[in-house]
């Protein structure tokens, strides 16, 4: 494991810049820019791969609501990892993540989707159609929490 300080020290040392003694409390512009660069690179990597150490599992209990809150550390859903478990243990198909415009068309009055649940993720919430009065929506997701300790260690 490397800390943010070790990563920034290594990066600035490679470029022959002054190596800082701290990152978070530093007011040096170059140190701050390097910190933001490292954080941006980590965030970009989160979208490129389903990192095993960042996969978490979520479960939403249906209550006939229009939408449900996703976990605080939710970044993105792992493709094809979702399952709807109905009362009695049966499961059925899920179409997701439906684009907002398509979701509006599907959920318009008079439309029918049979036994398929459609969902759309927007603003930290998951919208479902048709509404479900009971059952559970289970899914795997990538956590945006790639910092694993108070010492700001990054997991390799």
Backbone bond lengths (Angstrom), bond angles and torsions (degrees), N, CA, C in turn:
res aa  C-N    CA-C-N  psi(-1)  N-CA   C-N-CA  omega(-1)  CA-C   N-CA-C  phi
1 X - - - 1.445 - - 1.536 108.90 -
2 X 1.301 114.95 141.45 1.462 120.60 176.08 1.514 108.79 -119.14
3 X 1.320 115.67 144.54 1.456 119.81 175.89 1.526 108.91 -87.04
4 X 1.315 115.09 164.21 1.465 119.99 176.21 1.524 109.61 -58.10
5 X 1.333 117.68 -40.46 1.462 121.54 179.18 1.531 110.80 -60.29
6 X 1.333 117.70 -44.05 1.461 120.74 179.84 1.529 111.58 -64.02
7 X 1.320 116.39 -39.66 1.472 120.15 179.47 1.528 110.50 -65.97
8 X 1.343 116.90 -45.45 1.468 121.01 179.99 1.532 110.26 -66.57
9 X 1.332 117.80 -42.54 1.471 121.12 177.68 1.520 110.59 -58.39
10 X 1.317 116.20 -46.66 1.458 121.02 -179.16 1.522 111.21 -62.64
11 X 1.328 116.59 -44.42 1.467 121.32 -179.03 1.522 111.40 -63.63
12 X 1.323 116.73 -48.91 1.472 119.66 -178.10 1.525 111.19 -69.60
13 X 1.350 117.26 -33.72 1.467 120.74 177.03 1.523 111.29 -63.70
14 X 1.334 116.53 -40.50 1.466 121.75 177.85 1.526 111.48 -61.95
15 X 1.332 116.39 -32.31 1.462 121.12 -178.48 1.527 112.36 -92.17
16 X 1.331 116.27 7.09 1.478 123.64 178.88 1.529 113.06 63.41
17 X 1.323 117.27 32.84 1.459 121.97 173.93 1.519 109.00 -97.88
18 X 1.315 115.99 164.80 1.456 121.07 176.94 1.528 109.34 -62.39
19 X 1.332 115.26 130.85 1.463 120.91 -178.18 1.531 108.56 -84.77
20 X 1.325 118.14 126.28 1.462 121.22 -176.82 1.534 112.38 -77.73
21 X 1.340 115.90 159.62 1.462 121.17 174.93 1.526 110.82 -94.97
22 X 1.326 116.17 -17.94 1.467 120.32 175.32 1.529 108.10 -148.38
23 X 1.328 115.54 160.41 1.459 120.54 -179.47 1.520 110.19 -115.70
24 X 1.311 116.51 -55.25 1.460 121.43 -174.09 1.526 111.81 -59.63
25 X 1.339 116.96 -43.87 1.472 119.94 -177.12 1.527 113.04 -89.30
26 X 1.309 117.76 -1.56 1.467 120.90 -177.89 1.528 111.38 -71.75
27 X 1.329 115.17 143.02 1.465 121.26 174.39 1.522 111.62 -104.96
28 X 1.327 116.41 0.80 1.457 121.89 -179.54 1.539 109.53 -67.57
29 X 1.307 116.20 128.08 1.459 121.84 -176.93 1.525 112.07 -60.14
30 X 1.325 117.66 -43.58 1.464 121.55 -179.07 1.532 111.07 -64.17
31 X 1.322 116.58 -40.74 1.471 120.67 178.64 1.531 109.62 -64.09
32 X 1.323 117.29 -45.15 1.474 121.18 179.02 1.531 111.06 -62.72
33 X 1.322 117.34 -42.25 1.464 120.55 179.14 1.529 110.84 -63.27
34 X 1.337 115.99 -39.90 1.462 120.09 178.43 1.530 110.23 -66.86
35 X 1.330 117.20 -40.06 1.463 121.73 177.11 1.528 109.84 -58.81
36 X 1.317 117.87 -48.83 1.463 121.75 -179.34 1.531 111.24 -64.67
37 X 1.332 116.92 -35.95 1.459 121.17 177.40 1.528 110.68 -63.30
38 X 1.333 117.12 -45.40 1.464 121.51 178.94 1.528 110.09 -62.92
39 X 1.335 117.02 -45.24 1.464 120.04 179.95 1.527 111.44 -64.42
40 X 1.325 117.66 -39.45 1.466 121.07 178.10 1.524 111.04 -64.40
41 X 1.329 116.28 -40.88 1.463 120.11 178.82 1.529 110.33 -63.45
42 X 1.328 117.16 -41.70 1.474 120.59 178.05 1.524 110.52 -62.82
43 X 1.307 117.41 -42.99 1.457 120.90 -179.14 1.530 111.38 -66.35
44 X 1.330 117.07 -36.65 1.457 120.22 177.60 1.524 110.74 -66.59
45 X 1.331 116.50 -39.22 1.464 120.59 178.67 1.528 112.01 -63.11
46 X 1.332 117.16 -28.99 1.464 120.74 179.01 1.521 111.85 -61.47
47 X 1.334 117.28 -29.34 1.465 121.59 -178.47 1.530 113.07 -86.91
48 X 1.330 116.77 -15.19 1.463 119.74 -173.31 1.527 114.18 -88.91
49 X 1.319 117.13 -19.21 1.464 119.30 -172.73 1.517 109.71 -153.15
50 X 1.329 116.99 150.15 1.464 121.17 174.25 1.531 108.51 -86.80
51 X 1.326 116.16 82.64 1.461 122.73 -176.89 1.522 109.81 -63.11
52 X 1.324 116.15 121.39 1.467 121.39 -175.45 1.527 112.39 -56.58
53 X 1.326 117.13 -38.77 1.467 119.61 -177.69 1.524 112.45 -73.24
54 X 1.325 118.18 -11.66 1.461 121.13 -179.38 1.528 112.61 -108.43
55 X 1.330 117.15 0.54 1.466 119.46 177.80 1.522 109.31 -78.53
56 X 1.310 114.88 128.00 1.459 122.09 176.34 1.525 107.70 -127.37
57 X 1.299 114.46 165.79 1.458 119.63 -178.33 1.516 109.95 -119.33
58 X 1.324 115.13 134.60 1.453 121.03 -179.85 1.516 110.69 -119.69
59 X 1.308 114.00 159.70 1.457 120.50 179.33 1.520 107.62 -146.94
60 X 1.316 116.12 130.09 1.460 121.51 178.79 1.524 108.06 -118.04
61 X 1.303 115.63 128.07 1.465 121.70 176.87 1.519 107.78 -87.02
62 X 1.331 117.63 121.44 1.457 121.02 -179.72 1.529 111.50 -71.74
63 X 1.346 115.57 138.42 1.475 121.45 -179.95 1.528 111.35 -136.60
64 X 1.321 117.11 23.77 1.472 123.02 -178.33 1.536 112.71 67.76
65 X 1.327 116.87 20.92 1.462 121.35 178.07 1.534 109.50 -84.54
66 X 1.319 115.53 161.97 1.469 120.86 178.30 1.521 111.15 -75.47
67 X 1.357 116.23 -34.83 1.456 120.19 -179.42 1.526 109.91 -147.40
68 X 1.335 114.34 164.45 1.468 121.64 -177.08 1.531 108.63 -136.22
69 X 1.314 116.03 148.48 1.461 121.78 -179.85 1.525 110.34 -78.26
70 X 1.324 116.15 133.64 1.458 121.86 176.19 1.534 109.33 -85.27
71 X 1.332 118.59 162.27 1.467 120.88 178.59 1.539 111.40 -57.19
72 X 1.325 116.51 149.76 1.471 121.62 -178.03 1.522 113.15 -58.13
73 X 1.326 117.31 -33.31 1.466 120.12 -177.20 1.534 112.60 -93.95
74 X 1.326 117.98 11.59 1.464 122.60 -178.92 1.524 110.71 -64.48
75 X 1.331 116.39 126.39 1.466 120.89 174.01 1.535 109.64 -108.54
76 X 1.341 115.63 -52.51 1.457 119.96 179.62 1.523 109.10 -159.67
77 X 1.329 114.34 155.09 1.453 122.12 179.41 1.523 109.08 -79.90
78 X 1.328 117.12 139.71 1.461 121.04 172.78 1.526 106.37 -75.38
79 X 1.318 116.15 124.97 1.467 122.08 -175.45 1.529 111.34 -56.06
80 X 1.318 115.83 136.67 1.469 123.76 177.48 1.529 113.95 58.45
81 X 1.316 117.44 31.46 1.466 120.80 179.83 1.523 112.14 -107.77
82 X 1.322 117.63 7.01 1.456 120.45 -171.93 1.521 111.48 -101.14
83 X 1.316 113.31 151.09 1.450 121.35 -177.97 1.517 108.41 -150.05
84 X 1.301 116.98 138.22 1.459 121.20 173.81 1.521 106.81 -104.78
85 X 1.308 114.31 123.51 1.458 120.69 178.41 1.516 107.77 -107.82
86 X 1.310 116.33 115.53 1.454 120.99 -177.92 1.514 112.33 -87.98
87 X 1.288 115.49 175.83 1.454 121.12 176.12 1.522 108.35 -61.30
88 X 1.314 117.17 134.89 1.463 120.82 -178.57 1.518 112.44 90.11
89 X 1.338 117.71 0.61 1.457 121.48 175.09 1.511 116.03 88.21
90 X 1.339 119.18 -1.42 1.468 119.06 178.93 1.527 109.64 -75.19
91 X 1.313 116.14 155.91 1.464 120.03 178.49 1.522 108.35 -128.90
92 X 1.308 115.88 159.39 1.457 120.14 178.32 1.512 110.64 -146.86
93 X 1.331 116.53 170.48 1.459 121.42 -169.93 1.523 113.39 -71.88
94 X 1.321 112.84 156.26 1.460 121.68 -177.96 1.522 108.25 -132.14
95 X 1.326 116.81 131.50 1.467 121.70 171.29 1.518 107.26 -102.74
96 X 1.290 118.33 122.94 1.456 117.37 178.38 1.498 109.40 -160.40
97 X 1.175 116.43 173.29 1.431 139.13 -31.05 1.525 106.06 -71.42
98 X 1.314 116.74 109.94 1.455 122.14 -176.70 1.527 110.48 -75.50
99 X 1.315 116.93 133.91 1.474 121.15 178.25 1.530 109.42 -59.36
100 X 1.339 118.36 146.41 1.468 121.18 -177.01 1.527 114.65 -51.45
101 X 1.326 118.91 -43.66 1.475 120.57 -179.66 1.530 111.68 -66.19
102 X 1.329 116.97 -41.57 1.461 120.72 177.61 1.523 110.56 -66.11
103 X 1.330 116.43 -38.13 1.460 120.29 179.85 1.527 110.54 -63.04
104 X 1.335 116.84 -39.21 1.469 120.02 177.87 1.523 111.19 -63.23
105 X 1.336 117.01 -39.23 1.467 120.59 178.10 1.527 111.26 -64.87
106 X 1.327 116.46 -45.16 1.463 121.81 -178.32 1.521 111.04 -63.40
107 X 1.344 115.94 -41.89 1.465 120.05 -174.10 1.533 113.28 -88.41
108 X 1.333 117.22 7.24 1.475 120.64 177.66 1.527 109.79 -66.58
109 X 1.314 117.53 147.93 1.466 120.34 179.31 1.528 111.33 -54.16
110 X 1.322 115.37 137.99 1.458 120.29 177.40 1.522 114.08 92.30
111 X 1.334 117.62 -10.76 1.465 120.40 179.00 1.523 109.30 -84.22
112 X 1.310 116.46 150.23 1.460 119.99 177.62 1.518 109.03 -131.59
113 X 1.319 115.64 143.35 1.469 120.27 -179.97 1.521 111.08 -120.25
114 X 1.330 117.83 7.92 1.461 120.30 -178.50 1.518 110.24 65.90
115 X 1.324 116.77 -133.24 1.461 121.18 -179.27 1.515 112.19 -98.85
116 X 1.289 118.01 21.56 1.457 121.78 -179.31 1.522 110.03 -100.75
117 X 1.323 115.83 129.15 1.461 121.14 175.64 1.522 108.29 -89.98
118 X 1.312 116.33 133.07 1.466 122.02 175.59 1.513 107.50 -110.08
119 X 1.326 116.35 144.37 1.464 118.80 176.00 1.517 111.19 -139.31
120 X 1.321 114.34 157.05 1.455 122.44 177.90 1.525 107.56 -139.86
121 X 1.326 117.01 133.62 1.463 121.84 -179.18 1.511 109.03 -103.53
122 X 1.331 115.31 122.46 1.463 120.96 178.95 1.514 109.83 -147.02
123 X 1.323 117.37 131.12 1.457 122.74 172.26 1.519 115.17 54.79
124 X 1.334 117.73 44.16 1.452 120.74 177.90 1.524 114.51 75.47
125 X 1.328 116.25 12.25 1.463 121.06 -179.31 1.525 109.58 -130.00
126 X 1.319 115.78 154.74 1.454 121.07 175.32 1.525 107.29 -116.60
127 X 1.326 115.22 123.64 1.461 122.85 179.61 1.520 107.34 -98.95
128 X 1.329 117.63 136.49 1.461 120.86 -178.45 1.517 110.87 -123.17
129 X 1.348 114.31 147.85 1.467 120.17 173.51 1.523 107.73 -148.15
130 X 1.272 119.44 132.82 1.466 125.59 -4.00 1.527 110.87 -71.63
131 X 1.336 115.85 159.86 1.458 120.67 177.71 1.521 109.19 -59.82
132 X 1.308 115.01 147.37 1.453 121.09 -179.04 1.523 109.43 -117.07
133 X 1.321 117.36 127.29 1.465 121.38 -178.95 1.525 111.75 -83.66
134 X 1.339 116.71 -24.48 1.458 119.81 -178.97 1.519 109.30 -152.00
135 X 1.301 115.91 171.13 1.456 121.37 -178.82 1.513 111.27 101.82
136 X 1.324 115.08 -175.52 1.467 120.98 -176.90 1.519 110.24 -135.37
137 X 1.311 115.25 146.28 1.455 122.95 173.09 1.523 105.60 -108.14
138 X 1.332 116.86 115.02 1.465 121.43 -178.74 1.522 108.37 -110.17
139 X 1.334 115.63 141.29 1.458 119.57 -175.58 1.518 111.21 -157.54
140 X 1.324 114.83 159.06 1.462 121.93 172.11 1.517 106.99 -106.31
141 X 1.334 116.12 144.69 1.457 119.81 179.23 1.521 110.87 -143.65
142 X 1.316 115.11 161.67 1.457 121.57 175.94 1.527 107.36 -93.44
143 X 1.328 114.66 126.78 1.456 120.69 178.97 1.523 109.72 -81.02
144 X 1.328 115.94 140.75 1.466 118.96 176.70 1.524 111.10 -85.85
145 X 1.328 117.94 2.06 1.469 122.49 -179.37 1.519 110.25 -89.96
146 X 1.304 116.41 81.49 1.454 119.99 179.67 1.515 112.73 -91.05
147 X 1.333 118.46 -2.46 1.461 122.39 173.54 1.523 105.63 -92.48
148 X 1.332 116.97 125.09 1.446 120.66 -170.35 1.523 115.37 -105.02
149 X 1.333 119.23 -4.54 1.458 118.85 179.00 1.520 110.08 -154.55
150 X 1.334 115.59 170.23 1.463 119.78 -179.58 1.521 111.71 -68.49
151 X 1.321 117.50 -18.71 1.466 120.48 177.62 1.525 111.50 -81.37
152 X 1.329 116.06 7.70 1.469 122.24 -179.68 1.516 112.20 57.46
153 X 1.336 116.30 50.18 1.444 120.46 176.99 1.523 109.65 -86.21
154 X 1.303 115.08 138.43 1.456 121.04 177.78 1.527 106.60 -103.29
155 X 1.299 116.91 133.43 1.449 120.76 -179.54 1.519 109.20 -82.72
156 X 1.337 116.80 131.55 1.469 121.68 178.15 1.491 110.57 -77.82
